[in-house]
Amino acid sequence: MATATATKPKLDTGDENTTNSLANVQQHGFSGETCEIKLFKADPTESVQQFVGLNNYTAILHRDKWIRIPVEVADHIEGLSYSILEPDPMFPDDRNKDVWAEKPRFPMQRRA
C-alpha cells in the first residue's frame, strides 16, 4: 500500500511570497513590467528590512540588495518623501531662519 507524501510547491512561477515573481505582477493590477531597485541605508539605526505594500502586493525589501518588483511599486517608493527643518545656509546659527527641506524617505537606485 503506497502512502502519499506532501511536497512543497515549486516557486518557479512565483507566488505571493516572492518579490522576484513575474507571474503574479499582473494579478495585483499592475502593468506586468518590473525593475530592480536597491534601497540604501540612510540612517545606521534603520532596519535592514523594509516592508512595502501597494494594491494588495506586499514585499519585504532588504536594504543594499537588488530586488525585482513591479515598476508601479518602485515609482511609489521613489515618490515618498518627508520634510525636515534645516539651518538656512546663509544664516546657519540663526535657528529662527531655518528652512523646510524635502528628503526622499527611501533613498534608492533603480535599473531595468
C-alpha positions in Angstrom: 0.0 0.0 0.0 1.5 3.3 -1.1 1.3 6.4 1.1 1.1 9.9 -0.4 3.7 12.4 0.8 3.2 16.1 0.7 5.6 18.1 -1.3 6.3 21.8 -1.2 5.0 23.7 -4.2 7.7 25.0 -6.6 8.2 28.7 -6.7 9.2 28.8 -10.4 6.1 30.6 -11.5 6.0 32.7 -8.3 3.5 33.2 -5.6 2.5 35.8 -3.1 5.6 35.2 -1.1 8.2 36.1 -3.7 9.3 39.6 -4.7 11.0 38.4 -7.9 7.8 36.9 -9.4 6.8 37.9 -12.9 3.8 35.6 -12.8 1.9 37.4 -10.1 2.7 41.0 -11.0 -0.5 41.4 -13.2 -2.8 39.9 -10.6 -2.3 42.9 -8.4 -3.5 45.4 -11.0 0.0 46.3 -12.4 1.2 46.6 -16.0 3.4 43.5 -15.8 6.6 45.5 -16.1 9.2 45.0 -13.4 12.5 46.7 -12.5 15.2 46.1 -9.9 15.7 48.5 -7.0 18.3 48.7 -4.2 17.3 50.6 -1.1 20.2 52.4 0.7 20.6 52.6 4.4 20.1 56.3 5.2 20.5 56.0 8.9 22.5 53.5 10.9 19.6 52.9 13.2 17.3 51.8 10.3 16.3 48.1 9.9 17.9 46.1 7.1 14.5 45.0 6.0 11.7 47.3 4.9 8.1 46.1 4.4 6.1 47.6 1.5 2.6 47.1 0.3 0.6 48.5 -2.6 -2.7 47.2 -4.2 -2.5 44.0 -2.1 1.1 43.4 -3.3 3.4 43.0 -0.4 7.1 42.5 -0.2 10.0 42.7 2.3 12.8 44.6 0.7 16.4 44.0 2.0 18.5 47.1 2.0 21.7 47.2 -0.1 20.4 44.2 -2.2 18.9 44.3 -5.7 15.2 43.2 -5.6 12.9 42.9 -8.6 9.5 44.5 -8.1 6.7 45.9 -10.3 7.6 49.4 -11.7 4.4 50.8 -10.1 5.7 49.9 -6.7 9.1 51.3 -7.5 7.5 54.5 -8.6 5.5 54.8 -5.4 8.6 54.1 -3.2 10.6 56.6 -5.2 7.9 59.3 -4.7 7.8 59.0 -0.9 9.4 61.9 0.9 9.4 63.7 4.3 10.1 67.3 5.3 12.8 68.3 7.7 13.7 71.7 9.2 17.3 72.5 8.3 19.5 75.6 9.1 19.5 78.2 6.4 22.9 78.1 4.5 23.0 82.0 4.7 22.3 82.1 8.5 23.4 78.7 9.9 23.5 79.9 13.5 20.1 81.6 13.5 17.5 78.9 14.3 14.7 81.4 13.5 15.6 81.3 9.9 15.6 77.5 9.4 14.0 76.3 6.2 12.0 73.2 5.3 13.7 70.7 3.0 12.1 67.7 1.3 14.2 64.5 1.6 13.5 61.1 -0.1 12.1 58.7 2.5 13.8 55.7 0.9 17.0 56.6 -1.0 17.3 54.1 -3.7 18.9 53.1 -7.0 16.9 51.7 -9.9 17.7 49.6 -13.0 15.6 47.8 -15.6 
